[in-house]
Amino acid sequence: MPLLRLLACLALLLPALLREAAPAAADTIKVDGRQREYLLRLPTSAWPAPLLMVLHGGGGRANQFERYIDLTETALAAGYAVVYPQGFVKHWNDGRLDVQADAVKENVDDVKFLLALVDRLVKAGQADAKRVYVAGISNGAMMTLRLACEAADRLAGIVTVVGSLGVETAETCTPARPLPILMLNGTADPLVPYEGGPVTVLDDERGSVIPVEQTLALFAKANGCGAAGVEAMDDPAPRDDVGVEKLVYRDCAAPTALVRYLGGGHGWPGAGQYLGERLIGTIPDGPAANDLLLDFFGGLRTP
C-alpha cells in the first residue's frame, strides 16, 4: 500500500509534477498573521489593467502551475495583469471540511487572502477593481467557486476547470449578484466526479462535491437564467476517445455555460497528460482551456 498511497498523494499535485523548476521569486502579503505568497506578471500596456487571477490545484505550486498551463505570455499580450497566488501549504480552504490539509485544519481564510491581494494590486494602480477575473483548477476551481459564492460583487467573471462546489459550500452559496461563469469538466473525471460524490484519489477520500451540472444550475438561478440547451463545439484537436459539447443557459443576466469533455479526465485541457490515464483519465487536447478562458473573459471586458 505505500506505493498506492504515494501515487494518491501525487495525483492531485497536477502540474507540480511537470517541468520542475527552481522556485520563482514571489511577492508576499500578510493576512491574518500569515505571510502569503503570490507571483505577479504585469503587461507593458497601460495600467490599471484587467486582473486575471489563476489558482493552482491541491498540492501544487504557483510557479510550476504557471509553467504547466503556459498562459501568462498570451494573457499579458491581451493586456491582462496576471497573478498566481500560492495556497497555504500548497492547498486552498475551499469549504470542504473532510480534507486533511493544513489550510482546512487551521481554517485559513483564503477568501480574505484573495480579496486582500486584489485590494493591494488595485491600490498600487496595477489592477482595475471592476475587471477582476478568476480561474482555477481542481482544488483551485473549488476555491474559485467559494470566492464566487461569497464575493460575487468583487468579481467580473470566473472560469473553473475540473472542479465543482463542495457539499458544505453549496449549502450556503448565495452569490450577491449575477456573475459570468464558464465551467470546463471531463465527464469521466476519476478524481472530482462529474455526477458528484467523494473526491477520491485511489482509496483516499478528500471531502465531497455536488454534481457539476447542479453547481452550474445554482449559479444559473442566481443569474436569472431560463432553460439550458446543448450546443455543438468545434474541436481543433480531436481525439477518438474524447468528444466535446457545450451546455448553455439562455436569457441570463450573465453568461452561464459548461463545456463538457465527453470521456475527459482530470486536467487542464490542452496542457498535456501529466500523469497516466489510470490515475487521472484522459486529458483532452482541445478545445484548449487557455483559448476558452481568454475568449470568455475577453467577451466580458469593457474599456
GIFEN-V570070 format. One record per residue. RES is the residue in three letters. D_LAST is the distance of its C-alpha to the last C-alpha in Angstrom with 1 decimal. Layout:
# GIFEN-V570070
<<RES	D_LAST> <RES	D_LAST>>
This chain:
# GIFEN-V570070
<<MET	55.6> <PRO	54.3> <LEU	52.7> <LEU	51.1> <ARG	49.8> <LEU	48.4> <LEU	46.6> <ALA	45.3> <CYS	43.8> <LEU	42.3> <ALA	40.8> <LEU	37.9> <LEU	37.2> <LEU	35.0> <PRO	33.6> <ALA	35.6> <LEU	38.5> <LEU	36.9> <ARG	36.3> <GLU	37.9> <ALA	36.7> <ALA	37.3> <PRO	35.1> <ALA	32.0> <ALA	31.7> <ALA	29.7> <ASP	28.2> <THR	29.7> <ILE	29.1> <LYS	32.0> <VAL	31.7> <ASP	34.8> <GLY	37.0> <ARG	35.8> <GLN	34.2> <ARG	31.4> <GLU	29.9> <TYR	26.6> <LEU	25.3> <LEU	22.0> <ARG	20.4> <LEU	17.7> <PRO	15.7> <THR	16.6> <SER	13.0> <ALA	11.7> <TRP	12.0> <PRO	11.2> <ALA	10.0> <PRO	9.5> <LEU	13.2> <LEU	15.5> <MET	18.9> <VAL	21.8> <LEU	25.2> <HIS	28.4> <GLY	31.4> <GLY	34.6> <GLY	36.7> <GLY	34.0> <ARG	32.6> <ALA	29.0> <ASN	29.8> <GLN	31.8> <PHE	29.3> <GLU	26.7> <ARG	29.2> <TYR	30.2> <ILE	26.9> <ASP	25.7> <LEU	22.0> <THR	20.9> <GLU	20.9> <THR	18.8> <ALA	16.2> <LEU	16.1> <ALA	15.8> <ALA	12.7> <GLY	11.2> <TYR	12.3> <ALA	14.7> <VAL	17.6> <VAL	20.4> <TYR	23.7> <PRO	25.7> <GLN	29.4> <GLY	31.4> <PHE	34.4> <VAL	37.3> <LYS	35.2> <HIS	34.5> <TRP	32.2> <ASN	33.7> <ASP	32.0> <GLY	34.5> <ARG	37.3> <LEU	40.5> <ASP	43.0> <VAL	41.5> <GLN	43.4> <ALA	40.7> <ASP	40.5> <ALA	37.1> <VAL	38.7> <LYS	42.2> <GLU	40.7> <ASN	38.2> <VAL	35.4> <ASP	32.4> <ASP	29.6> <VAL	27.2> <LYS	27.8> <PHE	27.4> <LEU	24.1> <LEU	22.6> <ALA	24.3> <LEU	22.7> <VAL	19.2> <ASP	20.3> <ARG	21.6> <LEU	18.6> <VAL	16.4> <LYS	19.3> <ALA	19.5> <GLY	16.0> <GLN	15.3> <ALA	13.3> <ASP	10.6> <ALA	12.9> <LYS	10.6> <ARG	9.7> <VAL	13.3> <TYR	14.7> <VAL	18.5> <ALA	20.9> <GLY	24.6> <ILE	27.9> <SER	31.2> <ASN	31.8> <GLY	28.2> <ALA	27.2> <MET	29.4> <MET	28.0> <THR	24.5> <LEU	26.0> <ARG	27.7> <LEU	24.6> <ALA	23.0> <CYS	26.2> <GLU	26.4> <ALA	22.8> <ALA	20.6> <ASP	19.0> <ARG	17.7> <LEU	16.1> <ALA	13.2> <GLY	15.5> <ILE	18.7> <VAL	20.7> <THR	24.4> <VAL	26.9> <VAL	30.7> <GLY	30.5> <SER	31.3> <LEU	31.8> <GLY	34.9> <VAL	37.5> <GLU	37.5> <THR	33.7> <ALA	33.7> <GLU	36.3> <THR	34.1> <CYS	30.6> <THR	28.9> <PRO	25.1> <ALA	23.9> <ARG	21.3> <PRO	20.2> <LEU	18.6> <PRO	17.4> <ILE	20.2> <LEU	21.5> <MET	25.0> <LEU	26.8> <ASN	30.6> <GLY	33.8> <THR	36.5> <ALA	39.2> <ASP	37.8> <PRO	41.0> <LEU	39.4> <VAL	36.9> <PRO	38.6> <TYR	36.6> <GLU	39.0> <GLY	38.9> <GLY	41.6> <PRO	42.4> <VAL	40.2> <THR	43.0> <VAL	43.7> <LEU	47.2> <ASP	49.2> <ASP	46.7> <GLU	44.9> <ARG	41.7> <GLY	41.0> <SER	40.0> <VAL	37.0> <ILE	36.6> <PRO	36.0> <VAL	32.7> <GLU	32.4> <GLN	33.5> <THR	30.6> <LEU	28.2> <ALA	30.1> <LEU	29.8> <PHE	26.0> <ALA	26.3> <LYS	28.4> <ALA	25.9> <ASN	23.2> <GLY	25.6> <CYS	26.1> <GLY	28.8> <ALA	30.9> <ALA	30.0> <GLY	30.8> <VAL	31.2> <GLU	29.5> <ALA	30.8> <MET	28.7> <ASP	29.2> <ASP	30.5> <PRO	30.0> <ALA	32.5> <PRO	35.1> <ARG	37.9> <ASP	41.0> <ASP	40.9> <VAL	37.3> <GLY	35.6> <VAL	32.2> <GLU	30.9> <LYS	28.1> <LEU	28.6> <VAL	26.0> <TYR	26.1> <ARG	25.6> <ASP	24.3> <CYS	22.3> <ALA	19.9> <ALA	18.0> <PRO	18.7> <THR	22.1> <ALA	23.8> <LEU	26.4> <VAL	27.3> <ARG	31.0> <TYR	32.7> <LEU	36.2> <GLY	38.6> <GLY	36.0> <GLY	36.7> <HIS	35.1> <GLY	32.6> <TRP	29.1> <PRO	29.3> <GLY	29.3> <ALA	30.2> <GLY	34.0> <GLN	37.1> <TYR	37.5> <LEU	40.7> <GLY	43.3> <GLU	42.8> <ARG	45.6> <LEU	43.6> <ILE	40.0> <GLY	40.3> <THR	38.6> <ILE	35.1> <PRO	33.4> <ASP	32.4> <GLY	29.6> <PRO	27.3> <ALA	25.9> <ALA	24.1> <ASN	21.7> <ASP	20.6> <LEU	20.5> <LEU	18.5> <LEU	15.7> <ASP	15.7> <PHE	15.6> <PHE	12.8> <GLY	10.8> <GLY	11.4> <LEU	10.1> <ARG	6.7> <THR	3.8> <PRO	0.0>>
